[in-house]
Amino acid sequence: METLPQADAVIIGFGWTGSIMAHELTKAGLNVVALERGGWRDTPTDFPPTLAPDELRYYWRHEMFQETSRETLTFRNNMSQTALPMRRWGSFLPGVGVGGAGVHWNGQTFRFLPSDFVAKTHNEERYGPLPPDMTVQDYGVTYDELEPHFDTFEKLCGISGKAGNIRGTIQEGGNPFEGWRSDEYPNPPMEMTFSQDRFDFAARGLGLNPFPAPSANMSQAYVNPLGMSLAPCTYCGFCEKFGCGNYSKAAPQTTIIPVVMRNPNFTLRTNSEVLHVNKHPDGTRATGVTYVDASGNLFEQPADVVVLCGYQLQNTRLMLLSEIGEPYNPQTGQGLVGKNYTYQVMSSVEVFYEEEFTNNFVGAGSLGMIVDDYNGDNFDHSGLGFIGGAYIGCWTTNARPIESHPVPEGTPEWGSEWKRAVRHNFLKQTSLSVHGASMAYRHNYLDLDPTYTDHWGRPLMRMTYDFTANDRLLTDHITPIAAEIARNMGGREIKINERRGSYDSMPYQTTHNTGGTIMGQTPADSVVNRYLQSWDLHNLFVMGAGVFPQNAGYNPTDTVAALTYWSAEAITSQYLRSPGPLVQA
Amino acid sequence: MLKSMFLSGTALIAFPKLALAREFRGGETWPWAPGVADTPYFGTETGSYLNMAERAFVYAATARLIPSDDDGPGAREADVLTFIDRQLAGFYGRGQRWYMKGPWPEGLATQGYQSQHTPAELFRVCIDAIDQWCATNHDARFADLDEAMQDQILERIEAEDVTIEGAQIATFFDLLKEITIEGFFADPIYGGNRDMVAWHYVGFPGARYDYRDFIHHDGAPITMPPVSLAGRPGWNVDR
């Protein structure tokens, strides 16, 4: 094994969090090495407009995603079952390669609500003690502290949207429930289509407050504060699960990586997979990482600061494989690494029209109107038996026909009748998505699998997860509200897709996996402190949605990125001056 | 344990030396040139996997899943058979991107694909098993039965009302249905959706990439001929 020259910082994973962290640390003058286990990817080489709209290649044959043949995870619904490997992706789609999942996201860029960061304190004050098995806790950082960092990320991305609350003043046309903003969005909202117009009308008729979804698809040409140019979105309908060939979707490639790559004090090594974080014998800090390149050569990369910037599942697994912190044990409640795995609780209501055309191929990843009246604690939960909520959104993201060929209730799944129904409804359907929060419970967690191994022979991660009592009550309460909006949208019929039964790891739901390396206020309740610094090794920082103690009713990227900026600021302004714990245990 | 594993060298043998790691030093030139992209991707292979009996089965079964009828084209006009044959001959058929290590206990419904067969192997094993079952029970292989009987058998397989020892025919049915839909609706460069018949049928304009002129359609139909990644016939020069 070759030992490489010492770096000031090593970053593991080069997606959103890795590129933001690399930018902030190189700006502070550090000599930074980023290790990415996938290959180089960029718009002109990998998904130019002449190749990008290829549904089979990128989504169904998983070209955008990590190959399960190299590494996957095992899954079971509960501890009495035997977890089996996810042999192909289904419910969620971890990314790989430069840009990570930031290449194939939709760009739905919501901030969490102020109350989401203090979920335990807030809900207990208002509704009394949480159920004993619910392991929800506060983040340890507040919305007010993160606000400037949300703003930074939204300007980096050129988010298209309409503010609902600027410094406490409610703004007409925005989301009246959102936390305060220091500024308007950098770009106006996207243009809406027929389906959003109908949704807007129907929701207003019910006294709700629809607003245009905050979108990382550009409503107009935009130059971000780093000087990167993005082009107007062309509404091509190949966004989520695809790279944007048009430089219209904010991704690490289009917003920040080219700037990072200009710094002589930065080095990116691709096809370089980190196997473990190395610990100093004194147990207080990391010494660097060990990685293997694509030729099978092992390297040790020593570094003064180590930042985990992989996907949530990878960061948790790397902590477990590196034996940092105590693995969570659901029987005893002891240990923290792998605790509080949460997800997202999804249901939907479809509207089918007879005369009108929805023409869903005219779509974009975050083209939508949203109602937030039933998200978070925006409504009174007294007597409802659950906490948290969901947004109801009418998105028009695509009409990619392998994936989206909607048919009404009662249609057979194949044969002439199915085929006819597909043709009849293909351009005449829209869907309302209910995007619900996921609260942490004692029995939903991540650990290492006892049987199955990756291509290096190391244990796969094991996921033990099922929907909870809170999830069921939440979705039972909010799905009917979506149905009521849908009924008022003037269609021929609606179809309600309720959230029923156990979590199924196969149908695609959402790539919003959270928890496992949770943040909090003391070493007794969390893996990392409020600055995303490991309680165990003071020079180890963990980014990503793994730090969410539980998931809110929103897409996570904006909050993930804001936390990254927040942590980077703590590293550059506090930690580098005096390396050591930033919060005293 | 990790150190000994790697120092012993045993784990390294299986690792392909194809894609070497690359280092990109900040401040240096970009790893691409303007105007140059990866070569277009015309499917996986142009090879063939299915034998004659398997071809007959797939031709018959896919035509039941997506029939040709008076409403429009089906799997036959779209040449879903060629699509499936090429896919099975390529990395998809080999299960190359899927995790295919054992052990292989029976899975739960929520655990997804748990066959130890790759997709290509599953086709081979299950088509043979179904044809034998048809021969035993109906004196003919599947492809030679009438359409009503074929429908009935597929329905029974789907409902797990017919099971065959040693062949996961319900899993096979799910995969067959999925790949048939793929072959019907995928870009024609993969061999199915021939002449974009499926896109014409449902009104999907294909790989167009810019709909800014149509955002405010307000519920009116948008009619335009589909375009494949390889263009469309209307773009050919008359000779």
HADDOCK unambig.tbl for C-alpha pairs under 7 A between the chains (distance, minus, plus):
assign (segid A and resid 44 and name CA) (segid B and resid 37 and name CA) 5.60 0.50 0.50
assign (segid A and resid 45 and name CA) (segid B and resid 32 and name CA) 6.83 0.50 0.50
assign (segid A and resid 45 and name CA) (segid B and resid 37 and name CA) 4.54 0.50 0.50
assign (segid A and resid 45 and name CA) (segid B and resid 38 and name CA) 5.42 0.50 0.50
assign (segid A and resid 46 and name CA) (segid B and resid 38 and name CA) 6.48 0.50 0.50
assign (segid A and resid 49 and name CA) (segid B and resid 209 and name CA) 6.92 0.50 0.50
assign (segid A and resid 50 and name CA) (segid B and resid 229 and name CA) 6.63 0.50 0.50
assign (segid A and resid 51 and name CA) (segid B and resid 40 and name CA) 6.83 0.50 0.50
assign (segid A and resid 51 and name CA) (segid B and resid 229 and name CA) 6.76 0.50 0.50
assign (segid A and resid 53 and name CA) (segid B and resid 207 and name CA) 5.35 0.50 0.50
assign (segid A and resid 54 and name CA) (segid B and resid 187 and name CA) 6.76 0.50 0.50
assign (segid A and resid 55 and name CA) (segid B and resid 186 and name CA) 6.68 0.50 0.50
assign (segid A and resid 56 and name CA) (segid B and resid 186 and name CA) 5.93 0.50 0.50
assign (segid A and resid 67 and name CA) (segid B and resid 97 and name CA) 5.32 0.50 0.50
assign (segid A and resid 67 and name CA) (segid B and resid 98 and name CA) 6.72 0.50 0.50
assign (segid A and resid 68 and name CA) (segid B and resid 97 and name CA) 6.13 0.50 0.50
assign (segid A and resid 68 and name CA) (segid B and resid 98 and name CA) 5.11 0.50 0.50
assign (segid A and resid 68 and name CA) (segid B and resid 99 and name CA) 4.99 0.50 0.50
assign (segid A and resid 69 and name CA) (segid B and resid 96 and name CA) 6.88 0.50 0.50
assign (segid A and resid 69 and name CA) (segid B and resid 97 and name CA) 5.16 0.50 0.50
assign (segid A and resid 69 and name CA) (segid B and resid 98 and name CA) 4.61 0.50 0.50
assign (segid A and resid 69 and name CA) (segid B and resid 99 and name CA) 3.87 0.50 0.50
assign (segid A and resid 69 and name CA) (segid B and resid 100 and name CA) 6.70 0.50 0.50
assign (segid A and resid 75 and name CA) (segid B and resid 111 and name CA) 6.74 0.50 0.50
assign (segid A and resid 84 and name CA) (segid B and resid 111 and name CA) 6.71 0.50 0.50
assign (segid A and resid 86 and name CA) (segid B and resid 111 and name CA) 6.83 0.50 0.50
assign (segid A and resid 86 and name CA) (segid B and resid 112 and name CA) 6.92 0.50 0.50
assign (segid A and resid 87 and name CA) (segid B and resid 98 and name CA) 5.29 0.50 0.50
assign (segid A and resid 87 and name CA) (segid B and resid 99 and name CA) 4.49 0.50 0.50
assign (segid A and resid 87 and name CA) (segid B and resid 100 and name CA) 6.61 0.50 0.50
assign (segid A and resid 87 and name CA) (segid B and resid 113 and name CA) 6.46 0.50 0.50
assign (segid A and resid 88 and name CA) (segid B and resid 98 and name CA) 5.31 0.50 0.50
assign (segid A and resid 88 and name CA) (segid B and resid 99 and name CA) 6.75 0.50 0.50
assign (segid A and resid 193 and name CA) (segid B and resid 215 and name CA) 5.71 0.50 0.50
assign (segid A and resid 193 and name CA) (segid B and resid 216 and name CA) 5.71 0.50 0.50
assign (segid A and resid 193 and name CA) (segid B and resid 218 and name CA) 6.73 0.50 0.50
assign (segid A and resid 194 and name CA) (segid B and resid 217 and name CA) 6.86 0.50 0.50
assign (segid A and resid 194 and name CA) (segid B and resid 218 and name CA) 4.74 0.50 0.50
assign (segid A and resid 194 and name CA) (segid B and resid 219 and name CA) 5.68 0.50 0.50
assign (segid A and resid 234 and name CA) (segid B and resid 209 and name CA) 6.79 0.50 0.50
assign (segid A and resid 234 and name CA) (segid B and resid 210 and name CA) 4.70 0.50 0.50
assign (segid A and resid 234 and name CA) (segid B and resid 211 and name CA) 5.79 0.50 0.50
assign (segid A and resid 234 and name CA) (segid B and resid 212 and name CA) 5.37 0.50 0.50
assign (segid A and resid 235 and name CA) (segid B and resid 210 and name CA) 6.23 0.50 0.50
assign (segid A and resid 235 and name CA) (segid B and resid 211 and name CA) 5.61 0.50 0.50
assign (segid A and resid 235 and name CA) (segid B and resid 212 and name CA) 6.29 0.50 0.50
assign (segid A and resid 236 and name CA) (segid B and resid 209 and name CA) 4.62 0.50 0.50
assign (segid A and resid 236 and name CA) (segid B and resid 210 and name CA) 5.27 0.50 0.50
assign (segid A and resid 236 and name CA) (segid B and resid 211 and name CA) 6.01 0.50 0.50
assign (segid A and resid 261 and name CA) (segid B and resid 26 and name CA) 4.46 0.50 0.50
assign (segid A and resid 261 and name CA) (segid B and resid 27 and name CA) 6.05 0.50 0.50
assign (segid A and resid 262 and name CA) (segid B and resid 26 and name CA) 5.05 0.50 0.50
assign (segid A and resid 262 and name CA) (segid B and resid 27 and name CA) 4.11 0.50 0.50
assign (segid A and resid 263 and name CA) (segid B and resid 26 and name CA) 4.82 0.50 0.50
assign (segid A and resid 263 and name CA) (segid B and resid 27 and name CA) 5.23 0.50 0.50
assign (segid A and resid 264 and name CA) (segid B and resid 25 and name CA) 6.96 0.50 0.50
assign (segid A and resid 264 and name CA) (segid B and resid 26 and name CA) 4.53 0.50 0.50
assign (segid A and resid 264 and name CA) (segid B and resid 27 and name CA) 4.83 0.50 0.50
assign (segid A and resid 265 and name CA) (segid B and resid 26 and name CA) 6.48 0.50 0.50
assign (segid A and resid 266 and name CA) (segid B and resid 25 and name CA) 6.42 0.50 0.50
assign (segid A and resid 266 and name CA) (segid B and resid 26 and name CA) 4.86 0.50 0.50
assign (segid A and resid 267 and name CA) (segid B and resid 24 and name CA) 5.80 0.50 0.50
assign (segid A and resid 267 and name CA) (segid B and resid 25 and name CA) 4.54 0.50 0.50
assign (segid A and resid 267 and name CA) (segid B and resid 26 and name CA) 5.45 0.50 0.50
assign (segid A and resid 268 and name CA) (segid B and resid 23 and name CA) 5.79 0.50 0.50
assign (segid A and resid 268 and name CA) (segid B and resid 24 and name CA) 5.02 0.50 0.50
assign (segid A and resid 268 and name CA) (segid B and resid 25 and name CA) 6.34 0.50 0.50
assign (segid A and resid 269 and name CA) (segid B and resid 21 and name CA) 6.96 0.50 0.50
assign (segid A and resid 269 and name CA) (segid B and resid 22 and name CA) 5.67 0.50 0.50
assign (segid A and resid 269 and name CA) (segid B and resid 23 and name CA) 4.38 0.50 0.50
assign (segid A and resid 269 and name CA) (segid B and resid 24 and name CA) 6.13 0.50 0.50
assign (segid A and resid 270 and name CA) (segid B and resid 21 and name CA) 5.59 0.50 0.50
assign (segid A and resid 270 and name CA) (segid B and resid 22 and name CA) 5.33 0.50 0.50
assign (segid A and resid 270 and name CA) (segid B and resid 23 and name CA) 6.38 0.50 0.50
assign (segid A and resid 271 and name CA) (segid B and resid 20 and name CA) 6.98 0.50 0.50
assign (segid A and resid 271 and name CA) (segid B and resid 21 and name CA) 4.57 0.50 0.50
assign (segid A and resid 271 and name CA) (segid B and resid 22 and name CA) 6.72 0.50 0.50
assign (segid A and resid 272 and name CA) (segid B and resid 21 and name CA) 6.23 0.50 0.50
assign (segid A and resid 293 and name CA) (segid B and resid 21 and name CA) 5.46 0.50 0.50
assign (segid A and resid 294 and name CA) (segid B and resid 17 and name CA) 6.49 0.50 0.50
assign (segid A and resid 294 and name CA) (segid B and resid 19 and name CA) 6.13 0.50 0.50
assign (segid A and resid 294 and name CA) (segid B and resid 20 and name CA) 4.87 0.50 0.50
assign (segid A and resid 294 and name CA) (segid B and resid 21 and name CA) 5.00 0.50 0.50
assign (segid A and resid 295 and name CA) (segid B and resid 17 and name CA) 5.06 0.50 0.50
assign (segid A and resid 295 and name CA) (segid B and resid 20 and name CA) 5.72 0.50 0.50
assign (segid A and resid 296 and name CA) (segid B and resid 12 and name CA) 5.90 0.50 0.50
assign (segid A and resid 296 and name CA) (segid B and resid 15 and name CA) 6.62 0.50 0.50
assign (segid A and resid 356 and name CA) (segid B and resid 219 and name CA) 4.61 0.50 0.50
assign (segid A and resid 356 and name CA) (segid B and resid 220 and name CA) 6.16 0.50 0.50
assign (segid A and resid 357 and name CA) (segid B and resid 219 and name CA) 4.42 0.50 0.50
assign (segid A and resid 357 and name CA) (segid B and resid 220 and name CA) 5.58 0.50 0.50
assign (segid A and resid 357 and name CA) (segid B and resid 221 and name CA) 5.58 0.50 0.50
assign (segid A and resid 358 and name CA) (segid B and resid 219 and name CA) 5.69 0.50 0.50
assign (segid A and resid 362 and name CA) (segid B and resid 211 and name CA) 5.81 0.50 0.50
assign (segid A and resid 362 and name CA) (segid B and resid 215 and name CA) 6.40 0.50 0.50
assign (segid A and resid 401 and name CA) (segid B and resid 185 and name CA) 5.93 0.50 0.50
assign (segid A and resid 402 and name CA) (segid B and resid 181 and name CA) 6.26 0.50 0.50
assign (segid A and resid 402 and name CA) (segid B and resid 182 and name CA) 5.62 0.50 0.50
assign (segid A and resid 402 and name CA) (segid B and resid 185 and name CA) 5.59 0.50 0.50
assign (segid A and resid 402 and name CA) (segid B and resid 186 and name CA) 6.78 0.50 0.50
assign (segid A and resid 414 and name CA) (segid B and resid 65 and name CA) 5.08 0.50 0.50
assign (segid A and resid 414 and name CA) (segid B and resid 66 and name CA) 6.58 0.50 0.50
assign (segid A and resid 415 and name CA) (segid B and resid 64 and name CA) 5.91 0.50 0.50
assign (segid A and resid 415 and name CA) (segid B and resid 65 and name CA) 4.75 0.50 0.50
assign (segid A and resid 415 and name CA) (segid B and resid 66 and name CA) 5.29 0.50 0.50
assign (segid A and resid 415 and name CA) (segid B and resid 67 and name CA) 6.04 0.50 0.50
assign (segid A and resid 416 and name CA) (segid B and resid 66 and name CA) 6.50 0.50 0.50
assign (segid A and resid 416 and name CA) (segid B and resid 67 and name CA) 5.72 0.50 0.50
assign (segid A and resid 419 and name CA) (segid B and resid 66 and name CA) 6.49 0.50 0.50
assign (segid A and resid 420 and name CA) (segid B and resid 71 and name CA) 6.81 0.50 0.50
assign (segid A and resid 423 and name CA) (segid B and resid 201 and name CA) 6.68 0.50 0.50
assign (segid A and resid 423 and name CA) (segid B and resid 202 and name CA) 4.60 0.50 0.50
assign (segid A and resid 426 and name CA) (segid B and resid 202 and name CA) 6.23 0.50 0.50
assign (segid A and resid 456 and name CA) (segid B and resid 11 and name CA) 6.24 0.50 0.50
assign (segid A and resid 503 and name CA) (segid B and resid 110 and name CA) 6.88 0.50 0.50
assign (segid A and resid 504 and name CA) (segid B and resid 110 and name CA) 4.24 0.50 0.50
assign (segid A and resid 504 and name CA) (segid B and resid 111 and name CA) 6.90 0.50 0.50
assign (segid A and resid 505 and name CA) (segid B and resid 110 and name CA) 5.60 0.50 0.50
assign (segid A and resid 505 and name CA) (segid B and resid 111 and name CA) 5.92 0.50 0.50
assign (segid A and resid 505 and name CA) (segid B and resid 112 and name CA) 6.83 0.50 0.50
assign (segid A and resid 506 and name CA) (segid B and resid 110 and name CA) 6.85 0.50 0.50
assign (segid A and resid 506 and name CA) (segid B and resid 112 and name CA) 5.69 0.50 0.50
